[in-house]
Amino acid sequence: MPGAIIDPVSLEDIDGHDNLLQTGYWGRVKADFGWTPHPFRFNGFPLLVLTRPLRMGQAIAYVPHGPLHEMEGPFLGLFARNLARQLPSNISFIRFDLPWELGDSSERASLLPAPFRKAGVDIQPPDTVVVSLKEDEEEILASMKRKTRYNIRLAEKRGVNVRTGGFGELETWYDIYRETAERDGIAIHSFEYYRKVFQEGLKRKNPSVRLLLAEVEGEIVAGNIVVLHGKRATYLYGASRSVKRNLMPTYLLQWEGMRIARAHGCESYDLFGIPPKPDENHPMYGLYRFKIGFGGEIVSRGGCWDYPVHRTAYRGFRIVEGMRNYYYKRIRR
């Protein structure tokens, strides 16, 4: 580790890996929305760093689900110092969204020593469900909860049909996504963001983006965006209308997504985000029950940790970020 070199490369050089957020594809998506991608290789692993300006001439460096090479705190600190030398000089801190798997989410709070600090927010959901696709379809179904299998079969019997949509149907999907956001109280990006996600996935075979649409009697009632990358598929976004939800189209959408991913050569399917605990009072508890119903393994990752580069500027950012989080979580809600 001490002698390791962080080599700048092109975005194309880091495409095709199992970790979606460390691909050149993800860097190209984010480049149109205020971020500057910096692709590297470190010990043979891809390393995507995104930078973005802050106020007062400062900037943040964000490493989404990286570095992939797991290391102890002192070595990660050395790595962060070396990385800072490769980035613009106005970076006030580096935020690592660590992909490293933990035994339990309770390990997250004390994962790294000073000068690292646990970030005030986790940008990507640190807890998720990953379903193995290595088994045959009957074995995958058998590993699901009985109610989930029942709902998949119910959707099939009630005439729900899942097909792959084209680029021209993305606006229809987005209209449903806006309805979903209003119903569930979640924040979403502009249509231009999802168009970029889709367009970039059409330009190359790996990763490949699929828009899956569920129809009932020719009417689109739900849809998912799934990305196939390396040996993994990731379910990124899902939308459903308030009508005909009793036909369980979202269950069949996930199952068809898994079948498509398995046929594509993927060995796992990441449902991309659940609450850390099965808390009935959590606003996303319904989502937790829905996703764990598909079986698979609950995976807890390290979450976001900050490495201060310019400590005074970083302290100021923490104060502002804390006030903003308080506003959105306690006042605006």
N, C-alpha and C positions, 0 to 999 in steps of 0.2 A: 503493500500500500504506500509507504513513504516515497518510493521511487516511481510510483505510477504516474503516467502522463495523461492529461486530458487533451485530446486532439480535436481541433475543429474539423468538421466534415460538412457535407451538404445534407439538406433535408432528405434527399433521395437515399442517402447512405444509411439512414436509420428507419427506413420503411420496412414493413413486412414482419414486425415483431409481435409477440403475443401480448405485450403491454401496449394497449391502444394509445394511452396518453403519452407514451414515449416514442411515438412514431413521427416521421416527417409529415404524414397526413394530418395529424393533430396540430402540428406547427403551422401548416398551411391554412387550416381552418381558422386558428386564432389570430393569424397575421392580419386578417381583414377587420379585426374588432379590437384594435388598440394595443395588441401585444406584438412584440418583436421576437421571433424565434431565433435561438442560438443552438444549433445542433453540434454535438460532440460525440466522441467515443471515449469510454473510460474502461480500461481492462477488458476490452472486447464487447462491452455492453453499450447500447445506445444511451445517449444522455441528451434529452431535450430540456432546455432552459428557456423560459419566457420572461421577457422584461417589459415593464410598463412604467411610464412616468407618473410620479406623484406630484404634490404641490411643492413649492419652494425649491424647484430644481432637482429634487430627489427622485429616486426610482426604486421599484421593487423587482427582485428576481424571484421567479416562482418555478419550482421543479415539480411538475405534476407526476405523481407516482414514480418518483426517482429519488436517489439513484437506485438502480436495480440491484447493484452489488451491495449486499448487506455488510455493515461494518460497525464496530463498537464506537461509542461516543467520541473518544479522543481522536480516532482516525477519521470520523466524519467531520470533526472540527478542522483537521488538517486538510481534508478534501475541500471543505467550504472555503478555506483561505486560498487554496490554489485556484479554485473555481472563480472566486472574486477577481483574481488577477486577469482572468480571461473575459470579464464582463465590463461594461461601461463603468467609469470611475464614480458616477453619481449613485450607484446602488447603495441604499442605506441598510438593506438586510436581504438575506436569501431565505425564502420560505420553502422548506422541503415538505412535500405531501408524501410521506413515506409509504411505500407499498409493502413494507416488510410485515409478514404475518406474525401475529401475536398468539400466545396460547389463550388469552382472554382479554377482553376490552379493558379490564381494570389495570392492565399493565401499561396502558397508554400514558397515564399521568406522570409516570416516573421513568419514561423510556430513555431520555437523554440527559446528561449532566449540563451544568452551566459551562459556557455562556449560552447554550441553547435554551429557548423558552417555548413552552407549549403555546401555540398560536391561539388567539382569542376565538377563532372560528376554524372549522375544517372545511376546506373548499370542496373537496370530493368526499362523498360519504365513506367513512373509514370502515364501516361494517357492511357486508354484502352476503349474498348466497351464490355459490358456484355449483352448478350441476354438471356432473361428469357425463360426457357423451360417448365414452369408450364402450359402453355396453350396448346390447341390441335394444331396439325400441321397446319391446315388452319388459325388459329388465328396468329400463329408465322409468317407464310408467309404473311398474311395481314398486319403485322406490318412493313414489309420490304418496302424499296423504290420500286416504280413500275419498274424501270430499272433493279434492282436486281432480282425481280421475273421473269421478261422477260428473263434475261440471264440464270437463272436456267432452265426455260422451254426450251429455245433455245438449251442448252447443251443436254437436254434429247432428243429433237427432232432430233438433229444432230448426235445421236448415241454415245454420251459419256456415258461410263459405269463406275461406281465407285464400287470398291470392297475392301475388307480388304486384305492387303498383308502379307506375311510371312517374317520371319527373313532373309531367303535367298534372298529376293528382296531388302533388305536395301541398298546394294551396288548400284543397279540400281537407286534407289531413290537418293542416294548421288551424283551420276554422274549428275543427273538433278539439284540437289541443287547447285553443283559447277557451272553449266551453268547459273543458276539464279543469283548467287553471282557475276559472271563476268559481266553479263548484267546489274544488278542493282547497282553495286559498293558497295556491302556489305561484311563484314568480316564474315567468318564462322569458325567453329572448324574442327579438323581433323575427319576422318571417325570413329576413335576409340571412340570419344566422343559420337557420335550418336548411335554407337553400344552399348555403356554402357547404354545410356538412354533407349534403346529398351530392352536390356537384363534384366535390373533390373525390368522393367515393366512386363516381362514374368514370373517372379518368384512368383508373388502374385496377388490376385484378386483386391486389393485396395492399391495403384493405379494400373490401367490397362492401358497399352500403346497400341494404335492402329496406324498402318501404313495404311493409306487410299490411294489407287491408282486410278487414272482416266485413262481409256483406250479408244482409238479410233481404231476400227478394230484390236484389239489385241495389239496395240502399247501403252506403258505407256507414257503419255504426261504430267502428273502432279501428285503430291502426297503431302499429309499432314501427320504430326505426331501430334496426339491428345492424351492427357492424361486424363483419367477418374479417379477422386479422390473425395471421399466423395460425396457431392451433386453438385459438380462442374466439368465441363470439361474445359480443357485449350488447345487451339490451340497453339502449340509451334513453329513448323517449317513448312514452305510450299515451294514447289519447282515446277517449271513449265518450260517446253521447250519453245523455241522461236517459234517453228512451231505449227500450229493448235491452237494458242491462241484465234483465232477468233471463235472457237467452245465453248468458255467460260467454260473450265473444272474446273477452280478454283472456280467458283460460285457453281457448283454442288458439288464439294468436301466439301465446307463449309456446305452446306445444308445437305448432307448426314452425315457429322460429327455431326451436331445438332440432326438429327434423331436417330443416333446410341446412342448418349449421353442420349437423352431423354428416349430411350428404356432401357438404363442401370440404370435409376433412377436418373440421374443428373437433377438438377433444373435450372442450368444456364450454359452458354457457354461463356468463356472468350476469346475474339479474341486477347488478349495479345499484346497491344501496338499500339498507334496512335500518330501522332504529337499533341502537346498541343493545336494548333489552326488551323482552316481551312485556312492556308496560301498557296496561289497558288504558291508562290516562294519557299516553303519548298521542299527539294528533295524527301520527302516521302508523298507529297500531294496526289499522286495517290493512295497510300496505305490507306490514310485517307478516301478518297471517297469510296474506295472498302469496307472497314470495316463498315463505318457508314451506308452503303446501306442495311446491314442486320438488321437494326433497333436496338433495345436494348437501353441501357443507357450508355452515356459517363461518365466514372468514372475517377476522378482525385485523385491521391494518393499523399502522402507527399513527395515522393522522398527520396534521400539519405542525411542524416545528420550525421556529425562526432562529436564524443565525445572524446576530447583529454585525454589520460591517462598519457602519458609522453610528455609534451608540446613542448620541444625542438626538439625531434625526429619527432613530428607531423608537426612542422613548416617546417622542412627539406623535409618531404614527400610532403607537399603542393606545395613547389617550384618545385620539380621534376615532380609532376603530372601535374602542370600547363604548364611546358615546353613541356611535352609529348603531352598534349592535343592540344597545339598550333601547334605543328609539324604536327599532324595527321589531324587537321581541316583546317589549313591555308596553310601549305607548301606541304605536301604529296598529298593533294587533287588537 
